[in-house]
């Protein structure tokens, strides 16, 4: 199943007393998230009842590509983009190279609640990044490392599964490999 996880929702069924969990949106016993998406990130979250598939989706060895749209503070310069494409060395070690492109604001974008803060003197730009790892807050840490703090992060695709026109807090059945 594909779910468009809204901002400020945990990638677990239970809430933590402060942030809502998936159970506030989904009453589908037996399904579990295949991977995580940070509380302050939005977008595609896959859920399954197949433990082997869940492990395959989340295994670093599988190198399953994950594509994100990141609204960053500041203007990406060629050196920053080149560094992301080459791989960044973070505190927990070097990352694999990322596919990176500067893109226009997506035309499918929904309003975020709460809205992203606007700063008149600091421009923001959008990047589309594809990574083949899934470290904790990896895209945010990579972008911050090159001087481009992430203001909004949306996961668009995991492997062949795409968020598409699924609205926030909605879900749909998807075809899973056998």
Secondary structure in CASP SS format (residue, H / E / C, confidence):
PFRMAT SS
TARGET T0000
AUTHOR 0000-0000-0000
METHOD secondary structure of the structure
MODEL  1
X C 1.00
X E 1.00
X E 1.00
X E 1.00
X E 1.00
X C 1.00
X C 1.00
X C 1.00
X E 1.00
X C 1.00
X C 1.00
X C 1.00
X C 1.00
X C 1.00
X C 1.00
X C 1.00
X C 1.00
X C 1.00
X C 1.00
X E 1.00
X C 1.00
X H 1.00
X H 1.00
X H 1.00
X C 1.00
X C 1.00
X C 1.00
X C 1.00
X C 1.00
X C 1.00
X C 1.00
X E 1.00
X E 1.00
X C 1.00
X C 1.00
X C 1.00
X C 1.00
X C 1.00
X C 1.00
X C 1.00
X C 1.00
X E 1.00
X E 1.00
X E 1.00
X E 1.00
X E 1.00
X E 1.00
X E 1.00
X C 1.00
X C 1.00
X H 1.00
X H 1.00
X H 1.00
X H 1.00
X H 1.00
X H 1.00
X H 1.00
X H 1.00
X C 1.00
X H 1.00
X H 1.00
X H 1.00
X C 1.00
X C 1.00
X C 1.00
X E 1.00
X E 1.00
X E 1.00
X E 1.00
X E 1.00
X E 1.00
X E 1.00
X E 1.00
X C 1.00
X C 1.00
X C 1.00
X C 1.00
X H 1.00
X H 1.00
X H 1.00
X H 1.00
X H 1.00
X H 1.00
X H 1.00
X H 1.00
X H 1.00
X C 1.00
X C 1.00
X E 1.00
X E 1.00
X C 1.00
X C 1.00
X E 1.00
X E 1.00
X C 1.00
X C 1.00
X C 1.00
X C 1.00
X E 1.00
X E 1.00
X E 1.00
X E 1.00
X E 1.00
X C 1.00
X C 1.00
X C 1.00
X C 1.00
X C 1.00
X C 1.00
X C 1.00
X C 1.00
X C 1.00
X C 1.00
X C 1.00
X C 1.00
X C 1.00
X C 1.00
X C 1.00
X C 1.00
X C 1.00
X C 1.00
X C 1.00
X C 1.00
X E 1.00
X E 1.00
X E 1.00
X E 1.00
X E 1.00
X E 1.00
X E 1.00
X E 1.00
X C 1.00
X C 1.00
X C 1.00
X C 1.00
X C 1.00
X C 1.00
X H 1.00
X H 1.00
X H 1.00
X H 1.00
X H 1.00
X H 1.00
X H 1.00
X H 1.00
X C 1.00
X C 1.00
X C 1.00
X C 1.00
X E 1.00
X E 1.00
X E 1.00
X E 1.00
X E 1.00
X E 1.00
X E 1.00
X E 1.00
X E 1.00
X C 1.00
X C 1.00
X E 1.00
X E 1.00
X C 1.00
X C 1.00
X C 1.00
X C 1.00
X C 1.00
X C 1.00
X C 1.00
X C 1.00
X E 1.00
X E 1.00
X C 1.00
X C 1.00
X C 1.00
X C 1.00
X C 1.00
X C 1.00
END
